[in-house]
Amino acid sequence: MHASKGDRLVQHGRVVGQHDQVSEVVEVLGSEGNPPYRVRFEDGHEAIMSPGPDCQVKHRDERALDQRGGFADRP
């Protein structure tokens, strides 16, 4: 997994009814974009995170494409 400052990490819920947790990478602590990352969650709290296999990286350029009508976040 590789992420950069400004990317979003989406940790998918593991059971029915559990919402995804979205956080923004505010600092990459590993080398060459590797974990761990300092992230800020939607509620404002920050944590150090080494994402597992249930986590997806949404890169800044993918999010920008989606805002222009692209397909980045669509199933």
C-alpha positions in Angstrom: 0.0 0.0 0.0 1.3 3.4 -0.9 -0.2 6.8 0.0 0.7 10.4 -0.1 -0.2 13.4 2.0 -3.8 14.4 1.1 -4.9 10.9 0.1 -7.9 9.4 1.8 -8.0 6.0 3.4 -11.3 4.2 3.4 -11.6 1.4 5.9 -14.6 -0.7 5.0 -17.0 -1.9 7.6 -16.6 -5.6 8.5 -20.2 -6.4 9.3 -23.6 -5.4 7.9 -24.6 -2.0 9.2 -21.1 -0.9 10.1 -20.1 2.3 8.3 -16.9 2.8 6.5 -14.3 5.0 8.3 -12.7 7.7 6.2 -9.4 9.4 7.1 -7.1 11.8 5.4 -3.3 11.2 5.3 -1.7 14.2 7.0 1.8 12.7 7.2 3.6 9.7 5.7 5.9 8.2 8.4 7.2 5.2 6.4 9.6 5.3 3.5 8.5 5.8 -0.1 4.8 6.2 0.7 4.6 3.1 2.9 2.8 2.9 6.3 2.6 4.0 9.0 0.6 7.1 8.3 -0.6 9.9 10.5 -4.3 10.3 9.6 -7.1 12.7 10.6 -10.6 11.2 10.8 -13.8 13.0 9.8 -14.5 13.8 13.4 -11.2 15.6 13.7 -9.2 13.1 15.8 -5.8 12.0 14.6 -4.0 8.7 14.9 -1.0 6.7 13.6 -2.3 4.0 11.3 -0.9 1.0 9.4 -3.9 0.0 7.3 -4.9 -3.6 6.8 -6.3 -5.5 3.8 -9.8 -4.0 4.4 -8.5 -0.5 3.7 -8.6 1.3 0.3 -6.5 4.3 -0.7 -8.3 7.1 -2.6 -5.5 9.1 -4.2 -6.0 12.9 -4.6 -6.0 12.6 -8.4 -8.7 9.9 -8.4 -10.9 12.1 -6.2 -10.4 15.1 -8.5 -11.4 13.0 -11.5 -14.6 11.9 -9.7 -15.5 15.5 -8.8 -15.4 16.3 -12.6 -17.8 13.4 -13.3 -15.3 10.6 -13.5 -15.7 7.1 -12.2 -13.3 6.9 -9.2 -15.8 6.2 -6.4 -18.5 4.5 -8.5 -19.1 0.8 -8.3 
